[in-house]
Amino acid sequence: MSRLKVTQTNISGLCIIEPTLYEDQRGYFMESFNKRDWQEAGFMETFVQDNESTSKKGVLRGLHYQHPYPQAKLIRVLDGAIYDVAVDMRMGSVTFGQYYPIVLSEQNKKQLYIPVGFAHGFLVLSDKAKVLYKTTAYYHKEYDHGIRWDDPTLHISWPIHQVEDIMLSEKDKALPYFKDIPQGRLFVK
Ligand SMILES: Cc1cn([C@H]2C[C@H](O)[C@@H](COP(=O)(O)OP(=O)(O)O[C@H]3O[C@H](C)C(=O)[C@H](O)[C@H]3O)O2)c(=O)[nH]c1=O
């Protein structure tokens, strides 16, 4: 019996991971990642890079993807809470162009596994959020692409009412609409 609770979502390949939490009067302990448990749960991908970012409330990072050298990601939140979003960019997928939202937080300790073929972004809901995530491919700045956070065809219901202002990087402000992404930069399921 795997020590990882894996919950499939309505989007193929996208799943929620919950490691076993060991709580006692001191606090808690958990193995946030264990390669053997990961493989026993049926995941064959290997991670090559750990990323960390800290953001203030209202910061929105994304929606990003890397192409070529696409990255699968395993995302978790160490401090605070984020509204995390993955967008299916896989041509041939029945959920192509659909997104999956989930709140990942220090409290719920949920992790989101996003396979290759998705754009990823998040909005910080807490005063501060520290996000840790593993990737299955190295970063290539020249292949770092994205989709506008407020793309009208994706209809992402960002909970902007929960934050005062949205803060985007200049790069993210200039990202294209989904409809303007060349087919060669999409993915194949
Ligand atoms: C992603 C990345 C960035 N950088 C450098 C490049 C810039 O000089 C600086 C900030 O990069 P950026 O503004 O792209 O960082 P985020 O906006 O947090 O991007 C991330 O946000 C969304 C949510 C993601 O899922 C991606 O993993 C990633 O694109 O870090 C690196 O050196 N290595 C990296 O792997």
The ligand as an ORCA input file, in Angstrom:
! r2SCAN-3c Opt
* xyz 0 1
  C      11.520     29.366    -13.958
  C      12.976     29.725    -13.816
  C      13.398     31.036    -13.783
  N      14.720     31.328    -13.657
  C      15.122     32.731    -13.595
  C      14.724     33.541    -14.816
  C      14.439     34.912    -14.261
  O      15.640     35.674    -14.242
  C      14.002     34.650    -12.829
  C      12.500     34.748    -12.638
  O      11.910     33.946    -13.627
  P      10.366     34.069    -13.920
  O       9.927     35.487    -13.838
  O      10.091     33.294    -15.190
  O       9.773     33.269    -12.675
  P       8.235     32.854    -12.500
  O       7.330     33.910    -13.029
  O       8.084     32.397    -11.110
  O       8.102     31.592    -13.460
  C       7.626     30.348    -12.985
  O       6.262     30.519    -12.745
  C       5.355     29.525    -13.131
  C       4.290     29.456    -12.072
  C       5.886     28.213    -13.466
  O       5.220     27.179    -13.348
  C       7.212     28.124    -14.063
  O       7.930     27.069    -13.474
  C       8.019     29.339    -14.032
  O       7.870     29.901    -15.316
  O      14.440     33.333    -12.504
  C      15.687     30.342    -13.554
  O      16.898     30.624    -13.444
  N      15.287     29.030    -13.596
  C      13.965     28.683    -13.718
  O      13.650     27.467    -13.726
*
